[in-house]
Structures are given as C-alpha cells and as structure tokens.
Amino acid sequence: MPMDDGPVTPALLIWTAQRVINQHRKSPSRCAQCQDDGCEMLTWARNALTAHRE
C-alpha cells in the first residue's frame, strides 16, 4: 500500500535540497545517484534552492 503523507512543504523541499548538497561536499563528493557526467540529484537540489530564493 502506498504511503501518502500529504503535499511536500517548502520547508521539506529546502531541507532535502540542502541535504543533497551537503552530501556532495563530503568526501568523495559523490552520492549513489552520481554518474561520470554529473548528478541529477545535485542539479535538482541547486535548482530547487535557486527557485526558492527568487
């Protein structure tokens, strides 16, 4: 049965994006989603925080 905790709040989105960015700052600067040509999660996190600041 799928879980539905309701809509994603702005605070949760920001927290998640910050966690993704912090994970990439730690050695070896990669996450499980990283590929040789970049990381879609890191791109999403940066874009999410940029959009929130606007």
N, C-alpha and C positions, 0 to 999 in steps of 0.2 A: 504494500500500500504506500503510495507516495506521501511524503510529508509536505505540508503547506503551512509555513509559519507566517504567511501573510506577505505583504509587499516589502521590498527592500527599502529601508530607510536611508536618507542621505548619510547619517552617521555610520551606518553599517558599511555603506559603499566606500566612504572615506577610510574607515578602519581597515577594510580589506585591501584597498589600493596601497595604503601605507605599509601594510604587512608584506605585500608582494615586493614593493620597492626595497624594504629593509632586508628581505631575504636575499636580494641580488647584491646587496652591499657586503654581505658576509662572504667569507671565503668558501668555496672557489667562485663566488659570484654567479652561480647558476642555480636554477630550480629544476624540478622534474620535467617542466614543460619546455625548457631551453633547447633550441636547435643550433646548429652551427651558424645559421644565417640570422639568428636573433631569437627573441622570445615574445610570443603573442601576449602572454600574461603581463609582461613588463610594459609592453606597448599599451595594453588596455589600462593598466594602473596609471601610467603617466597621463594618458588622455583623460581618464576619469578625474584625476586631481586638477588638471588644467581646466576642464569644463566646469568643475565646481567653483574654481576661483573667478570665473568670468561672470 
